Amino acid sequence: MCAVGNAVAGWPAPDWSQPWNAPFADVGSAVRAACEAGLALSVALTQCIGAAGPRFVPQAELPEGMAYEQFIFDTGAVPTREGLHDFFNGLVWKRFPATKRRLNRLQAAEIEAAGVGQVRGAVRDAITLFDENAVLLQAPDALWEALIAREWTRLFVDLRPLWAQARLVGFGHALLEKLVAPYKSVTGHVYRAPVPPELGDDLAAWDDWLAARLTASELAAKPFTPLPVLGVPGWWPGNQDPAFYDDAHVFRPMRPTLES
């Protein structure tokens, strides 16, 4: 996809027609085209994203021993490797710049308070999980209730018509990378705060809402619930058959609570 010398690296090409890629398709196509024209990924991202995001710089500009998050906080620049992982990271910066900056500020505050050690701590771990694998959901209450309870048949079969009123948007760039070559067990972590319905499908409004509410204490409490994303109606042809959800290795039930 992106140039390495005069050769184009053989990264798999995202299918922009897939629903999980739809929020990123316009800028993603532009970045890919710039890369195929010979630009390094960091240059292509900076050129295509513009003022809405940070500068992207080659990974080599990150000083040895310096935390990635601290470098972004100090310089406003994002070290970028050639590859799909950092490609999608850049696209999320485009769509959710306020939230990405908020997560970076929270990371930097944790580093300032505790330093950089072998153990990252609960807050930094949760921020990383959000950044890599989070999913945002706007949906009717009944869908939320079934999702939190992990009642998969109810969520995806009994309440299937309600998904026409829902919108699911991937935030985690590692999740988006996995979906380039999708497989049944790909699982995102849904942020357990419903996106307000009055925000509609305005992702800039989603970004402002999300950035304003994220705190270190909330993230430390791990406000996530798992979702095998290919179970979402319209996201995968195979899930039109109710038997798709019978796979307990993917659609795992809630663990029983031990009584005292």
C-alpha positions, 0 to 999 in steps of 0.5 A: 500500500505505501511506498518502501523505496520505489516498491509498493509494500503488499499490504492487504487493501481494505474493502471500503464498502464494508460497514465497519470501514464506511466512516473512514472510506473517504480519507482512507482512500485518499491516504492509500492513493497518496501512498501508492503514488510514492509517499511515506505513510507519515507524509500521506497521513499528514497531507490528507488529514490536514489541520484536523489531526496531528503531524505524523512523523516516521517512527525513527523520530521517536527517541530511544527510551521515550514513551510513545504517548509522551512524545505525542504529548510533548511534540504534537507529532505521532510516530508512524510505522509503515503498515496497516496498524498505523494506517488505521491509527491515522484514520481514527485521528481524522475522525475522532481528533478530540478523543484521541487528544483526550486519551493522549493527555490522560496517558501523559498524566499517568506517565507523569504521576507514575513514570514508565515501568514494566507495569502500566497500571489500570488506567493506562491499560484501559486507555490502551484497550480503548485506543486499540479495540473500542467500539461506540454504540448508539442503539435502543435500550433493549439492545443495550440490555441484551448486549450487557447481559450477553443474551446473544440470541435475543440481541441478534435474532429476537431484536434484530429489527431494532438494529435498523435504529442502531449505529456501531462505529469502530474506534480501535485501530487494531480492531479495524486492522483485524477486519481487513481480513475478517474472521468470526471471532473478531471481538470489539470492546463496546464502551458502555456509555450509549451515544446519545440519539440526539447526536444522530450520525454526526461523528464530529458530535460523537467525538466532542461528546466522547472527549468531554466524558472520558476520565481516568477514574471511569476508564480504570473501572473498565467500562467495556462489554465484549461484542463479536462484531460480525454478529451485527446485522448487516456486517456479515452475510453468514449471520442471516442464519440464526445458527450463526450465533450458536457458536459458544466459543464466539458468542460466550454467555455471561459467567455465573455469579458466585453466591456467597 
